[in-house]
């Protein structure tokens, strides 16, 4: 019976790993490929989670090796893709190092790790000119095919997209891990026919006070750079990554503050969770996402100085 149970466990793990691989290969599902792996961590522990994550990583290397062209211009992009997947797999493991830690402790550790990984990635990107060449060629083909832009507009758009890409790598990693954290627990609750409360997870989220200095200093340097241009592109990218990832952490704290405010009006926990989830979904929309994100971030930063209403017990 034990062997049969163990066989069923490994079958489920392999099935989830296969789903992860399929999601990675999808154009619109690539950022969801960590969710099945996180479910393995949740359901079967760190050892199986790490083993299956490494298995998926090796499979991805094999697929990318098989599908990539044997051209020198493609080698740098291949290396960048492998490095990006390696960072995702590593951050997922870091998220699950100590399951006893609170959500804020785990996401802080992930954010710190992601930032240092990104410093290494940026160093590689800035020292490998063929990466920009390959990315610009791909974007140029798409933009010129559309017939909507002049040659000058195409060059401007390519440079803008490339700079945004370099500036938001840390944000990409941390937001993907955060999304994985919540969606995997929602799926786990559905499988177990139980409930998971976004409100319960986020209500104890409280960042350490000294972190606000990183928030302020990074944004001051970025705003100063707009006028003085005293930093190289490499360091500009680093400070943009720092500013955006710290802002994202305060955005999560904004959700925590909003949860306390809603609870102060006597709303029940499941009602608060639904409201927060609706706001989270609305923040994905381009039209309102920036405004909601900005307001939640300011709400989170303001928690240091403003006394918000406390929840009703």
Rosetta silent file (secondary structure, phi, psi, omega in degrees, C-alpha in Angstrom):
SEQUENCE: XXXXXXXXXXXXXXXXXXXXXXXXXXXXXXXXXXXXXXXXXXXXXXXXXXXXXXXXXXXXXXXXXXXXXXXXXXXXXXXXXXXXXXXXXXXXXXXXXXXXXXXXXXXXXXXXXXXXXXXXXXXXXXXXXXXXXXXXXXXXXXXXXXXXXXXXXXXXXXXXXXXXXXXXXXXXXXXXXXXXXXXXXXXXXXXXXXXXXXXXXXXXXXXXXXXXXXXXXXXXXXXXXXXXXXXXXXXXXXXXXXXXXXXXXXXXXXXXXXXXXXXXXXXXXXXXXXXXXXXXXXXXXXXXXXXXXXXXXXXXXXXXXXXXXXXXX
SCORE:     score description
SCORE:     0.000 S_00000001
   1 L     0.000  -39.403 -179.891    0.000    0.000    0.000 S_00000001
   2 H   -63.756  -41.672  179.479    2.876    2.349    0.843 S_00000001
   3 H   -64.432  -38.394  178.704    4.504    1.679   -2.550 S_00000001
   4 H   -65.599  -41.864  178.455    1.193    2.349   -4.297 S_00000001
   5 H   -63.265  -44.455  179.909    0.745    5.600   -2.364 S_00000001
   6 H   -63.705  -37.480  177.988    4.311    6.646   -3.172 S_00000001
   7 H   -64.925  -39.991  178.759    3.727    5.778   -6.839 S_00000001
   8 H   -65.743  -38.410  178.430    0.597    7.952   -6.902 S_00000001
   9 H   -62.555  -47.385 -179.457    2.499   10.843   -5.333 S_00000001
  10 H   -67.555  -33.300  176.683    5.240   10.670   -7.948 S_00000001
  11 H   -63.531  -43.391  178.592    2.671   10.336  -10.724 S_00000001
  12 H   -64.326  -41.406  179.754    0.979   13.549   -9.536 S_00000001
  13 H   -62.282  -44.226  179.364    4.349   15.308   -9.275 S_00000001
  14 H   -66.816  -36.233  177.868    5.321   14.287  -12.808 S_00000001
  15 H   -64.187  -44.798  178.114    1.895   15.320  -14.092 S_00000001
  16 H   -65.491  -37.590  177.434    2.263   18.783  -12.519 S_00000001
  17 H   -63.893  -39.126  178.043    5.801   19.064  -13.904 S_00000001
  18 H   -64.537  -40.704  177.170    4.470   18.259  -17.385 S_00000001
  19 H   -62.256  -41.822  178.207    1.813   20.973  -17.028 S_00000001
  20 H   -57.863  -43.404 -179.496    4.556   23.405  -15.976 S_00000001
  21 H   -65.678  -41.190  178.470    6.527   22.600  -19.119 S_00000001
  22 H   -63.823  -42.033  179.164    3.467   23.062  -21.351 S_00000001
  23 H   -63.565  -37.951  179.358    2.719   26.430  -19.718 S_00000001
  24 H   -63.866  -36.983 -177.000    6.300   27.568  -20.292 S_00000001
  25 H   -75.733  -15.244  178.829    6.068   26.747  -23.992 S_00000001
  26 L   -79.266  140.223 -178.562    2.875   28.815  -24.390 S_00000001
  27 L   -63.500  -41.994 -175.282    3.279   32.405  -25.552 S_00000001
  28 L   -98.939   -0.392 -176.941    0.642   33.785  -23.164 S_00000001
  29 L  -117.539    5.096 -173.270    1.136   31.277  -20.311 S_00000001
  30 H   -58.481  -35.849 -177.474    4.898   31.421  -19.819 S_00000001
  31 H   -79.008   -0.915  177.659    4.616   33.395  -16.553 S_00000001
  32 H  -100.522   -0.745 -172.466    2.290   30.745  -15.125 S_00000001
  33 H   -68.144  -15.481  178.935    4.729   27.853  -15.440 S_00000001
  34 H   -80.122  -20.492 -174.843    5.817   28.199  -11.798 S_00000001
  35 H   -61.616  -49.317  177.571    2.327   27.539  -10.411 S_00000001
  36 H   -60.563  -34.388  178.755    2.325   23.730  -10.908 S_00000001
  37 H   -68.465  -38.604  176.858    5.823   23.580   -9.394 S_00000001
  38 H   -66.624  -32.844  175.423    4.675   25.576   -6.363 S_00000001
  39 H   -63.475  -35.245  176.206    1.775   23.125   -6.002 S_00000001
  40 H   -64.623  -44.337  175.975    4.358   20.324   -5.746 S_00000001
  41 H   -57.793  -44.851 -176.608    6.106   22.261   -2.972 S_00000001
  42 H   -67.434  -42.333 -170.922    2.776   22.787   -1.213 S_00000001
  43 H   -90.140  -27.897 -171.217    1.437   19.251   -1.548 S_00000001
  44 H  -132.289    7.662  171.185    4.568   17.115   -1.382 S_00000001
  45 H    94.481  170.605 -173.949    7.308   19.114    0.318 S_00000001
  46 H   -67.470  -37.418 -176.340   10.563   20.887   -0.519 S_00000001
  47 H   -62.708  -51.726  179.568   12.526   17.822   -1.632 S_00000001
  48 H   -67.348  -35.581  177.764   10.108   16.767   -4.373 S_00000001
  49 H   -60.238  -44.329 -179.852    9.498   20.404   -5.257 S_00000001
  50 H   -68.264  -44.241 -178.944   13.211   20.981   -5.844 S_00000001
  51 H   -60.515  -46.657 -178.416   13.716   17.701   -7.738 S_00000001
  52 H   -72.131  -32.108  176.349   10.801   18.333  -10.116 S_00000001
  53 H   -64.675  -43.310  177.554   11.751   21.993  -10.569 S_00000001
  54 H   -66.274  -35.248  176.876   15.253   20.971  -11.629 S_00000001
  55 H   -62.209  -45.676  177.364   13.740   18.314  -13.915 S_00000001
  56 H   -63.039  -40.575  179.367   11.598   20.964  -15.640 S_00000001
  57 H   -60.463  -46.011  178.731   14.634   23.262  -15.863 S_00000001
  58 H   -63.513  -40.069  178.216   16.700   20.550  -17.577 S_00000001
  59 H   -62.964  -40.118  178.965   13.798   19.817  -19.940 S_00000001
  60 H   -64.760  -41.541  176.863   13.560   23.524  -20.845 S_00000001
  61 H   -58.940  -44.243  179.363   17.300   23.630  -21.569 S_00000001
  62 H   -61.973  -44.165 -179.421   16.875   20.631  -23.836 S_00000001
  63 H   -65.534  -44.820  179.669   13.923   22.158  -25.696 S_00000001
  64 H   -65.370  -36.046  177.588   15.643   25.533  -26.129 S_00000001
  65 H   -65.263  -40.317 -177.711   18.808   23.821  -27.323 S_00000001
  66 H   -71.264  -37.639 -173.856   16.853   21.785  -29.860 S_00000001
  67 H   -89.777  -19.568 -177.536   14.762   24.688  -31.163 S_00000001
  68 L   -73.847  148.358  178.735   17.423   27.430  -31.199 S_00000001
  69 L   -77.141  150.424 -179.126   19.235   28.189  -34.427 S_00000001
  70 L   -86.767   55.599  179.460   22.924   27.410  -34.669 S_00000001
  71 L  -118.894  148.194 -179.608   23.906   31.011  -35.224 S_00000001
  72 H   -62.414  -34.711 -178.430   26.275   33.115  -33.188 S_00000001
  73 H   -66.249  -22.851 -179.143   23.693   35.900  -32.981 S_00000001
  74 H   -88.693  -17.219 -173.671   21.295   33.527  -31.220 S_00000001
  75 H   -61.563  -40.110 -177.951   23.785   32.259  -28.629 S_00000001
  76 H   -68.903  -38.805  177.693   23.458   35.301  -26.350 S_00000001
  77 H   -66.112  -40.504  176.934   19.640   35.163  -26.410 S_00000001
  78 H   -58.364  -47.105  179.298   19.802   31.441  -25.627 S_00000001
  79 H   -62.542  -41.182  178.744   22.049   32.165  -22.621 S_00000001
  80 H   -63.518  -42.549  178.277   19.732   34.960  -21.457 S_00000001
  81 H   -61.314  -45.429  179.658   16.683   32.660  -21.691 S_00000001
  82 H   -63.823  -41.951  179.005   18.418   29.932  -19.687 S_00000001
  83 H   -63.231  -39.518  179.097   19.572   32.483  -17.097 S_00000001
  84 H   -64.069  -45.127  178.663   16.054   33.882  -16.742 S_00000001
  85 H   -64.109  -39.543  178.480   14.539   30.427  -16.190 S_00000001
  86 H   -60.293  -39.781  178.433   17.313   29.629  -13.689 S_00000001
  87 H   -65.122  -45.139  178.686   16.417   32.776  -11.713 S_00000001
  88 H   -58.438  -47.061 -178.811   12.709   31.826  -11.659 S_00000001
  89 H   -64.146  -41.102  179.576   13.479   28.282  -10.442 S_00000001
  90 H   -65.137  -42.862 -179.659   15.913   29.600   -7.805 S_00000001
  91 H   -65.704  -35.109  177.432   13.433   32.192   -6.511 S_00000001
  92 H   -64.628  -40.094  176.640   10.725   29.546   -6.216 S_00000001
  93 H   -65.153  -42.371  178.954   13.087   27.451   -4.082 S_00000001
  94 H   -61.772  -38.769  177.369   13.962   30.524   -1.967 S_00000001
  95 H   -57.812  -31.461 -174.551   10.236   31.176   -1.446 S_00000001
  96 L  -106.822   15.276 -179.810    9.943   27.708    0.094 S_00000001
  97 L   -60.857  -48.211 -178.993   13.158   27.615    2.158 S_00000001
  98 L  -132.847  103.316 -177.143   11.305   28.133    5.421 S_00000001
  99 L   -71.967  -11.778  179.718    7.553   27.573    5.346 S_00000001
 100 L   -80.431  -17.606  179.076    7.272   28.824    8.930 S_00000001
 101 L   -69.767  153.312  178.253    8.172   32.356    7.899 S_00000001
 102 L   -71.997  167.957  179.526    5.392   34.866    7.290 S_00000001
 103 H   -59.835  -42.332 -177.774    4.428   35.977    3.791 S_00000001
 104 H   -66.229  -37.429  178.288    6.222   39.303    4.177 S_00000001
 105 H   -66.181  -40.914 -178.655    9.450   37.586    5.317 S_00000001
 106 H   -69.626  -41.995 -178.377    9.351   35.177    2.390 S_00000001
 107 H   -72.783  -28.994  174.317    8.591   37.825   -0.233 S_00000001
 108 H   -66.206  -43.785  178.635   11.327   40.091    1.176 S_00000001
 109 H   -63.379  -40.703  176.745   13.865   37.282    0.851 S_00000001
 110 H   -62.897  -42.367 -177.669   12.682   36.628   -2.714 S_00000001
 111 H   -65.924  -43.424  178.747   12.934   40.348   -3.563 S_00000001
 112 H   -62.407  -45.710  179.777   16.471   40.706   -2.189 S_00000001
 113 H   -63.314  -44.208 -179.535   17.581   37.584   -4.059 S_00000001
 114 H   -60.245  -40.994 -178.558   15.875   38.698   -7.277 S_00000001
 115 H   -63.226  -42.315  179.867   17.604   42.088   -7.146 S_00000001
 116 H   -71.614  -34.654  174.093   21.075   40.541   -6.833 S_00000001
 117 H   -62.507  -40.648 -178.194   20.307   38.038   -9.600 S_00000001
 118 H   -66.611  -36.286  176.142   19.206   40.943  -11.808 S_00000001
 119 H   -56.898  -41.974  178.179   22.467   42.809  -11.169 S_00000001
 120 H   -68.235  -42.212  178.327   24.295   39.809  -12.652 S_00000001
 121 H   -62.502  -42.479  179.424   21.862   39.550  -15.572 S_00000001
 122 H   -64.668  -37.167  177.894   22.227   43.264  -16.336 S_00000001
 123 H   -61.577  -42.498  178.215   26.005   42.942  -16.229 S_00000001
 124 H   -66.597  -44.406 -177.659   25.798   40.162  -18.821 S_00000001
 125 H   -63.490  -44.826 -177.416   23.288   42.057  -20.990 S_00000001
 126 H   -70.557  -20.862  178.064   25.269   45.313  -21.005 S_00000001
 127 L   -97.339    5.026 -179.054   28.463   43.460  -21.938 S_00000001
 128 L  -127.622   92.240 -174.552   26.769   41.510  -24.757 S_00000001
 129 H   -66.005  -24.710 -177.415   25.812   43.863  -27.571 S_00000001
 130 H   -66.055  -21.001  178.685   24.326   41.054  -29.682 S_00000001
 131 H   -64.936  -47.601  179.047   21.366   40.823  -27.266 S_00000001
 132 H   -63.899  -39.241  179.915   20.149   44.300  -28.200 S_00000001
 133 H   -60.605  -45.636 -177.803   20.787   43.552  -31.872 S_00000001
 134 H   -68.574  -43.159  179.007   18.720   40.366  -31.787 S_00000001
 135 H   -64.169  -43.662 -178.755   15.859   41.904  -29.762 S_00000001
 136 H   -64.941  -36.031  178.118   15.746   45.005  -31.977 S_00000001
 137 H   -64.915  -42.248  179.880   15.630   42.869  -35.141 S_00000001
 138 H   -65.100  -45.769  179.942   12.681   40.866  -33.803 S_00000001
 139 H   -66.382  -39.288 -179.306   10.793   44.004  -32.705 S_00000001
 140 H   -61.085  -41.647  179.864   11.611   45.823  -35.941 S_00000001
 141 H   -61.077  -43.662 -179.355   10.117   43.005  -37.999 S_00000001
 142 H   -66.586  -45.451 -176.382    6.867   43.110  -35.995 S_00000001
 143 H   -68.723  -40.526 -179.584    6.570   46.922  -36.049 S_00000001
 144 H   -71.513  -32.627  178.233    7.406   47.294  -39.732 S_00000001
 145 H   -63.817  -34.467 -178.970    5.015   44.513  -40.695 S_00000001
 146 H   -66.013  -28.539  179.327    2.168   46.419  -39.021 S_00000001
 147 L    71.921   14.877 -175.935    2.795   49.389  -41.335 S_00000001
 148 L   -97.250  -11.631 -171.960    1.706   51.858  -38.645 S_00000001
 149 L  -127.459  147.178  173.455    5.080   53.436  -37.829 S_00000001
 150 L   -77.483  170.337 -179.436    7.775   55.352  -39.643 S_00000001
 151 H   -61.637  -39.267  178.832   11.414   54.231  -39.461 S_00000001
 152 H   -66.040  -41.796  178.245   12.174   56.916  -36.861 S_00000001
 153 H   -63.574  -40.141  179.260    9.166   55.862  -34.760 S_00000001
 154 H   -60.315  -45.699  179.693   10.245   52.225  -34.983 S_00000001
 155 H   -62.594  -41.499 -179.985   13.727   53.060  -33.653 S_00000001
 156 H   -64.617  -44.473 -179.227   12.254   55.131  -30.809 S_00000001
 157 H   -64.291  -41.723  179.534    9.780   52.401  -29.818 S_00000001
 158 H   -61.108  -46.067  179.709   12.497   49.718  -29.887 S_00000001
 159 H   -63.410  -39.413  179.791   14.770   51.748  -27.612 S_00000001
 160 H   -65.130  -46.237 -179.706   11.883   52.478  -25.238 S_00000001
 161 H   -62.315  -41.428 -179.235   10.832   48.804  -25.024 S_00000001
 162 H   -64.219  -42.510  179.153   14.436   47.718  -24.450 S_00000001
 163 H   -67.009  -40.206  176.744   14.935   50.230  -21.636 S_00000001
 164 H   -61.769  -42.550  177.829   11.646   49.219  -19.996 S_00000001
 165 H   -57.811  -49.241 -179.201   12.737   45.586  -20.222 S_00000001
 166 H   -65.933  -34.212 -175.239   16.075   46.293  -18.514 S_00000001
 167 H   -78.609  -19.112 -171.374   14.457   48.507  -15.879 S_00000001
 168 L  -118.205   18.922  179.932   11.729   46.082  -14.832 S_00000001
 169 H   -61.458  -46.323  179.557   13.486   42.708  -14.585 S_00000001
 170 H   -61.815  -42.868  178.388   13.293   42.624  -10.772 S_00000001
 171 H   -61.492  -40.793  178.959    9.643   43.623  -10.870 S_00000001
 172 H   -60.116  -47.285 -178.190    8.961   40.864  -13.395 S_00000001
 173 H   -65.052  -49.737 -174.277   10.556   38.204  -11.173 S_00000001
 174 H   -69.638  -40.380  178.992    9.006   39.304   -7.874 S_00000001
 175 H   -66.771  -36.326  177.958    5.506   39.928   -9.266 S_00000001
 176 H   -65.906  -40.667  177.906    5.557   36.507  -10.987 S_00000001
 177 H   -66.331  -40.235  178.395    6.566   34.797   -7.712 S_00000001
 178 H   -63.986  -45.036  176.998    3.852   36.722   -5.825 S_00000001
 179 H   -60.075  -41.880  177.889    1.225   35.744   -8.407 S_00000001
 180 H   -61.602  -42.232 -179.479    2.429   32.137   -8.131 S_00000001
 181 H   -57.437  -48.942 -174.951    2.138   32.267   -4.338 S_00000001
 182 H   -76.819  -44.614 -177.842   -1.507   33.341   -4.352 S_00000001
 183 H   -66.545  -36.585  179.406   -2.788   31.377   -7.353 S_00000001
 184 H   -66.161  -36.262  178.691   -1.178   28.134   -6.195 S_00000001
 185 H   -73.340  -31.429  175.074   -2.854   28.455   -2.800 S_00000001
 186 H   -67.004  -43.718  178.139   -6.178   29.178   -4.449 S_00000001
 187 H   -65.444  -41.058  178.019   -5.827   26.060   -6.618 S_00000001
 188 H   -60.090  -40.315  178.435   -4.723   24.030   -3.591 S_00000001
 189 H   -65.323  -39.054  177.572   -7.843   25.157   -1.734 S_00000001
 190 H   -64.217  -41.180  179.969  -10.030   24.119   -4.678 S_00000001
 191 H   -66.123  -36.001 -179.283   -8.395   20.684   -4.783 S_00000001
 192 H   -89.968   -0.656 -178.472   -8.889   20.237   -1.031 S_00000001
 193 L    56.442   43.324  176.574  -12.410   21.723   -1.176 S_00000001
 194 L  -123.486 -174.903  178.895  -11.470   24.339    1.393 S_00000001
 195 L  -117.072  142.734  172.213  -11.249   28.132    1.372 S_00000001
 196 L  -120.776  135.594 -174.662   -8.204   30.347    1.207 S_00000001
 197 L  -109.436  116.445  173.939   -8.503   33.967    2.242 S_00000001
 198 H   -59.381  -36.439  179.225   -6.432   36.639    0.521 S_00000001
 199 H   -61.298  -41.915 -178.750   -7.412   38.872    3.422 S_00000001
 200 H   -64.877  -40.464 -178.489   -5.900   36.461    5.980 S_00000001
 201 H   -68.543  -42.308 -170.962   -2.575   36.260    4.137 S_00000001
 202 H   -85.364  -17.334 -171.356   -2.196   39.983    3.526 S_00000001
 203 L   -67.520  -25.865  179.707   -3.457   41.340    6.869 S_00000001
 204 L   -95.898    6.271 -177.667   -0.161   40.717    8.725 S_00000001
 205 L   -70.713  117.256 -178.546    1.963   42.141    5.906 S_00000001
 206 L  -148.357  113.671 -178.314    4.163   44.865    7.397 S_00000001
 207 L   -77.503  149.429  175.640    7.461   45.999    5.886 S_00000001
 208 L   -64.713  140.727 -174.763   10.394   47.044    8.123 S_00000001
 209 L   -57.409  -40.206 -178.343   10.550   50.820    8.492 S_00000001
 210 L   -60.324  -17.608 -178.437   14.140   51.311    7.171 S_00000001
 211 H   -64.075  -22.807 -178.670   13.010   50.018    3.765 S_00000001
 212 H   -64.273  -26.384  178.910   11.363   53.372    3.078 S_00000001
 213 H   -68.062  -36.593  174.421   14.839   54.892    2.690 S_00000001
 214 H   -63.568  -40.119  178.179   15.540   52.576   -0.233 S_00000001
 215 H   -60.581  -49.673 -176.149   12.217   53.645   -1.714 S_00000001
 216 H   -69.667  -47.187 -176.498   13.001   57.366   -1.341 S_00000001
 217 H   -64.308  -43.523 -178.341   16.677   57.276   -2.323 S_00000001
 218 H   -63.420  -41.093  179.522   16.126   55.140   -5.434 S_00000001
 219 H   -72.530  -33.909  176.457   13.364   57.407   -6.739 S_00000001
 220 H   -63.555  -42.671  179.330   15.342   60.573   -5.912 S_00000001
 221 H   -64.480  -42.717 -179.975   18.313   59.241   -7.904 S_00000001
 222 H   -64.060  -44.000  179.571   16.087   58.323  -10.862 S_00000001
 223 H   -67.507  -36.468  177.668   14.391   61.745  -10.871 S_00000001
 224 H   -66.279  -37.014 -179.480   17.771   63.496  -10.511 S_00000001
 225 H   -60.735  -28.609  179.950   19.134   61.457  -13.410 S_00000001
 226 H   -64.290  -23.447 -176.337   16.483   62.990  -15.661 S_00000001
 227 H  -108.503  -32.001 -172.556   18.174   66.381  -15.237 S_00000001
 228 H  -104.704  -27.075 -179.874   21.861   65.667  -14.547 S_00000001
 229 L    52.932   50.759 -176.211   22.595   62.409  -16.489 S_00000001
 230 L   -96.393   -2.181 -178.354   25.406   61.490  -14.068 S_00000001
 231 L  -114.761  151.096  174.004   24.959   57.698  -14.244 S_00000001
 232 L   -74.801  165.747 -178.836   25.769   55.132  -16.922 S_00000001
 233 H   -60.914  -33.910  179.521   22.950   53.128  -18.479 S_00000001
 234 H   -61.374  -48.702 -178.638   23.956   50.094  -16.416 S_00000001
 235 H   -72.970  -29.977  174.169   23.512   51.899  -13.076 S_00000001
 236 H   -60.912  -44.947  179.268   20.341   53.607  -14.285 S_00000001
 237 H   -61.762  -39.694  179.623   18.885   50.150  -14.931 S_00000001
 238 H   -62.677  -46.751 -178.511   19.953   48.990  -11.464 S_00000001
 239 H   -69.226  -33.817  174.947   18.281   51.913   -9.706 S_00000001
 240 H   -63.215  -43.627  177.996   15.126   51.521  -11.797 S_00000001
 241 H   -61.550  -42.555  178.774   14.972   47.860  -10.785 S_00000001
 242 H   -63.144  -47.412 -177.988   15.491   48.787   -7.136 S_00000001
 243 H   -62.227  -43.215 -176.540   12.840   51.525   -7.210 S_00000001
 244 H   -71.271  -39.064 -178.129   10.228   49.358   -8.939 S_00000001
 245 H   -72.240  -36.790  176.918   10.680   46.262   -6.787 S_00000001
 246 H   -68.474  -37.826  176.366   10.558   48.283   -3.531 S_00000001
 247 H   -61.684  -39.309  178.249    7.484   50.113   -4.857 S_00000001
 248 H   -63.715  -38.566  177.770    5.871   46.733   -5.532 S_00000001
 249 H   -63.194  -38.694  178.079    6.552   45.690   -1.934 S_00000001
 250 H   -74.776  -26.974  173.097    4.822   48.844   -0.719 S_00000001
 251 H   -61.908  -41.878  176.555    1.965   48.186   -3.135 S_00000001
 252 H   -63.511  -37.413  176.426    1.408   44.891   -1.297 S_00000001
 253 H   -66.789  -30.632  175.154    1.488   46.816    1.965 S_00000001
 254 H   -61.299  -39.029  174.932   -1.155   49.087    0.445 S_00000001
 255 H   -62.628  -39.302  179.242   -3.387   46.022    0.105 S_00000001
 256 H   -63.973  -42.818  178.134   -2.732   45.260    3.791 S_00000001
 257 H   -64.007  -44.052  179.417   -3.689   48.812    4.777 S_00000001
 258 H   -61.695  -38.206  177.314   -6.810   48.654    2.614 S_00000001
 259 H   -60.557  -43.126  179.413   -7.732   45.348    4.266 S_00000001
 260 H   -65.427  -39.884 -179.658   -7.527   46.997    7.716 S_00000001
 261 H   -64.676  -45.021  179.577   -9.588   49.970    6.569 S_00000001
 262 H   -64.260  -39.139  179.079  -12.313   47.736    5.113 S_00000001
 263 H   -68.993  -25.391  179.706  -12.364   45.595    8.246 S_00000001
 264 H   -67.352  -18.574  177.318  -12.716   48.749   10.361 S_00000001
 265 L   -91.475    7.783  175.471  -16.167   49.172    8.821 S_00000001
 266 L    84.067   12.202  178.526  -17.188   45.772   10.143 S_00000001
 267 L   -70.177  145.731  179.486  -17.033   43.885    6.846 S_00000001
 268 L   -74.586  159.056 -173.800  -16.583   40.128    7.093 S_00000001
 269 H   -60.275  -44.167 -178.372  -13.322   38.526    6.066 S_00000001
 270 H   -66.493  -31.325  176.919  -14.643   36.760    2.952 S_00000001
 271 H   -68.789  -42.484  177.894  -16.252   40.020    1.778 S_00000001
 272 H   -62.241  -42.338  179.651  -12.975   41.887    2.240 S_00000001
 273 H   -60.293  -42.062 -179.925  -11.127   39.153    0.331 S_00000001
 274 H   -65.401  -40.489  178.879  -13.523   39.464   -2.595 S_00000001
 275 H   -63.458  -44.012  179.914  -13.141   43.252   -2.705 S_00000001
 276 H   -64.432  -38.708  178.592   -9.348   42.962   -2.645 S_00000001
 277 H   -66.324  -38.360  177.097   -9.414   40.360   -5.414 S_00000001
 278 H   -63.305  -43.409  178.492  -11.612   42.608   -7.576 S_00000001
 279 H   -63.241  -40.015  178.242   -9.174   45.489   -7.039 S_00000001
 280 H   -62.319  -42.599  178.888   -6.277   43.177   -7.906 S_00000001
 281 H   -67.517  -39.234  178.177   -7.978   42.136  -11.155 S_00000001
 282 H   -64.687  -32.528 -178.141   -8.806   45.748  -12.023 S_00000001
 283 L   -68.204  -15.773  177.782   -5.150   46.713  -11.488 S_00000001
 284 L   -75.979  -26.727 -178.043   -4.203   44.427  -14.398 S_00000001
 285 L   -68.513  131.552 -177.700   -6.207   46.592  -16.823 S_00000001
 286 H   -58.340  -35.592 -174.450   -3.985   49.158  -18.589 S_00000001
 287 H   -66.027  -36.946 -174.777   -6.562   51.934  -18.235 S_00000001
 288 H  -117.958   -9.542 -175.458   -6.776   51.823  -14.442 S_00000001
 289 H   -59.946  -44.962 -178.295   -3.787   49.664  -13.430 S_00000001
 290 H   -62.998  -44.598 -178.090   -1.287   52.522  -13.180 S_00000001
 291 H   -65.750  -46.535  179.057   -3.622   54.707  -11.091 S_00000001
 292 H   -62.613  -42.363  179.128   -4.613   51.876   -8.741 S_00000001
 293 H   -61.772  -42.863  178.994   -0.981   50.782   -8.408 S_00000001
 294 H   -64.150  -45.230 -179.299    0.136   54.313   -7.587 S_00000001
 295 H   -63.835  -42.413 -179.979   -2.640   54.823   -5.018 S_00000001
 296 H   -67.594  -37.905  177.948   -1.963   51.472   -3.310 S_00000001
 297 H   -64.025  -45.364  178.188    1.783   52.156   -3.218 S_00000001
 298 H   -64.639  -35.533  176.586    1.240   55.569   -1.634 S_00000001
 299 H   -62.678  -41.608  179.280   -1.210   53.974    0.788 S_00000001
 300 H   -67.613  -43.436  178.120    1.467   51.451    1.770 S_00000001
 301 H   -65.885  -38.451 -179.392    4.193   54.087    2.187 S_00000001
 302 H   -64.964  -16.131  178.989    1.783   56.293    4.139 S_00000001
 303 L   -62.367  -17.773  178.897    1.354   53.526    6.704 S_00000001
 304 L   -73.196  -30.032 -172.599    4.606   54.761    8.255 S_00000001
 305 L  -122.187  -23.409 -176.292    3.167   58.133    9.222 S_00000001
 306 L   -97.434  135.409  176.752   -0.626   58.014    8.888 S_00000001
 307 L   -90.736  102.254  179.770   -2.798   56.351   11.532 S_00000001
 308 L   -83.034  158.555  177.184   -5.349   54.431    9.509 S_00000001
 309 L   -58.042  143.170  178.600   -8.569   53.071   11.057 S_00000001
 310 L   -93.992  150.943 -175.960   -8.103   49.775   12.862 S_00000001
 311 L   -68.043  150.177  177.026  -10.199   46.712   12.094 S_00000001
 312 L   -79.892  125.609  178.400  -13.167   45.861   14.264 S_00000001
 313 L   -80.594    0.000    0.000  -12.535   42.696   16.306 S_00000001
